[in-house]
Amino acid sequence: MFRLPLHALATLSALGSLAACGSDGAEELGAPGAAGSAATASGGGSASGGSGSPPSSAGSGGAPLPQGGVPSGAGSGGAPSTPTAGTAPGGGATVGGAASASELWVATTGADTNPGTEAAPLASLAGALPKVKPGITIWLKPGTYAIAATLDIEFKYSGQPGNLVKLQAAPGGRPVLDFSTQPRGVDSNRGISIAANYWQLKGLEVMKAADNCIAISGSGNVIDDVIVHECGDTGIQITAPSSQATDDTRAANNTVSNCDSWGNLDTTTGGENADGFAAKLRIGPGNVFRGCRAWNNADDGWDLFAADDVVKIENSWAFSNGKPIGGSNPQGDGNGFKLGGKPNGEGQGGAVHLVSGSFAFENKACGFVRNNNTETPQLTACGAKDNKTAYCDLSVSGPVDMSLSAADARSAPRNADGSLPAMK
């Protein structure tokens, strides 16, 4: 059991002298790897993500678009939508075993020569990509999918506003995408690379990629109710390529909601880069993290280094960061929420990041750190405890009393809509 009384409003203001806590400036989002194919590692049934995985949960999310809208079908809480296997978009039956125009199915028992129906599913997500179009749903059946190369969701596979391409768990259990066979030490060997716009990922587990678990350079995407862990760099990272450094339509208006990211460690760089979540280096406006947890990551829980557009972090927890589960992190900072960094390139700078209802505890270094942000972030209704320092380079008014422990936070069940429990 845990209780977290919240009785104050905390706000940030700049100190006259700023000190950086880690730069992360050397980390770049390089070219994605080639699209890979999946091989069956285990059959159907409820899939487990290994020790430390929290309970499965349904979630909510909707990507704020440039016009301020929310994509239709982006998820509004509760269980994933029910598949309509065997029916065409108008409700009629599919003919001759052909796949529905609105759905594709993938299973560990499938084959990429199949049409992609529920009865005759595909075997891999790479096999499904050439068949996608705006509005389609790819149902991924329970099981563990061993994938040896990056799932490269290129720009040409984009959805449309109000007509997202959806990749989500089929009823029956959380599917696991296991990238542990990827070659190590290659920056482009990410698990899932999303250069496309208007995709939704929901109800998945992604583990042990050589670099990021999920890297997002596209816009208007929704990552909801996804668990990522034990990857070789940041779990979920939003960054545009250097060639698009000043293009504010890229890496913009993405929403990451009700997700967990834990145990990520970059061994080749001493834990300097592997965060739970990041929107850094080159981003556009409108990126939001909501209802997420980050723990036991080698570097920071959240990293907004050199992010020059405002990022919102809402109702999220960062704990035990800088304390990797296995291996060492001599270069890892161990902050809960890193809210900026010194600019060092085109399209990089400071921003008034907005953090609300979020909590940092038992981190190796700072709970919240400004980190040489050239602007002044704003912190509202947040709390910190049992970090080396609660607030670094910040002046905070209004105390916040906390009693939540890392052990309680890891095991805390989510609400029915996927959100984190209320802090009372």
C-alpha positions, 0 to 999 in steps of 0.5 A: 500500500502507498499514500501520497498526500499532495497539498501544495503547488510547486513552481520553478524559477531560474537561479542566477547561476546555472550548472549543467548535469550531463550533456548527452550532446554526443547522442544522435538519431542516425539512419534507421536499420532495414525492415526486419522479419519475425521468426516464431520464438514461442506460440500463442497465449499470454506473453510475459515480459520477464522480471520487473514487468508491471501488470498489463493495462489498457490506456488512453492517448491522443496525439495533439495535431498542429491544428489542436485536434485529436486523431479519430480512434486514437484511444480514449481509455479502456480495452482496445477496440474489438477486431471485426475478423471476417468482415469488410469495412462495410460489414460484409464478409470477406470473399475467398479468404482475402484480408479485410480492407480494414484489418490485418492479422499477425501471429507467431503461427502465421506465414507471410505468404498468407493473406493476413486474415484472422484464420490465415495470419501473417508471420511478421510485422515486416510482412504487414507493412507493404499492405498498410494504408490509412485507417487499417488496424494490424492486430498482433496476436499474443506470443513472443516474436523474435525479431533480428532487425529494426522494424522500419516504419517509413514515411511512405506508410503514414496514416492521415489525420483522423485515420491512423494506422493502428498496430495493437494487441489482439485480445488474449494477452500482450504480445512481446517484440523481442529484439535480443538477437540484434547485433550490438553496438550499432546505433541504427539497430533500434527496435521500432523506428517510426518515421511515418506520421499518424500511427498508433501503437497500443498494448505491446511490449518491446524489449532488448533492442540494441539501441532505442526500443522505440525511436520516433522521428514522425509526427502525430503518432500515439504510443499508448499502453506500451511497455519497453525495457532492457534496450541499449539506449533510451526506451522511447525517444522522440528526435528528428534526424539532423537533416530535418533539424529546423523542420518543425513539422517533424518529431512533433505532436506525438503523445506517449501515454500510460507507458512504462520504460525500465532497465535500459542501459547503454553499456558501450557508452557507460550508461551516458545515454539510456533514459526511460523517455526522451524528447531531445536534440531536434524536436517539433512542438506539441509532444506530450508524455502522460501517465508514464513511469520510468525506473532503473534506467542507466541515465535519466528517467526523462531527458529533454536535452537541447529540446527547443520546443515545449514538451509537456510531462503530466502525471508521471513518475521517475524513480531509481534512475541511475541505478541499473539493474545489471551492469555499470553506468559510470557515465550515467547521470541518474536524474528523474526529470532532466528539463533541458540542456545547453544548446550545441547545434542547429535546431537546438535550444531552450524551452519552457517545458511544462511538468505537472502532477509528476513525482521523482524519488530515489533517483541517483542524482536530482529529482528535477534538474533545469540542466542549463536550459536557457529558458525557465521550465514550469513545475506544477503540483509535483513532488520529490523525495529521497533523491540525492538532491530534490531540485537542482538549479531550481528554486521551488515554492510550496513543499510537497509531502510524499511517502511513495517508495520505489517498490510500491511504484513498480507494483502499483496497479494502473486504473481501468483507463490505464492512468496511474493511481491518484496521489492521495 
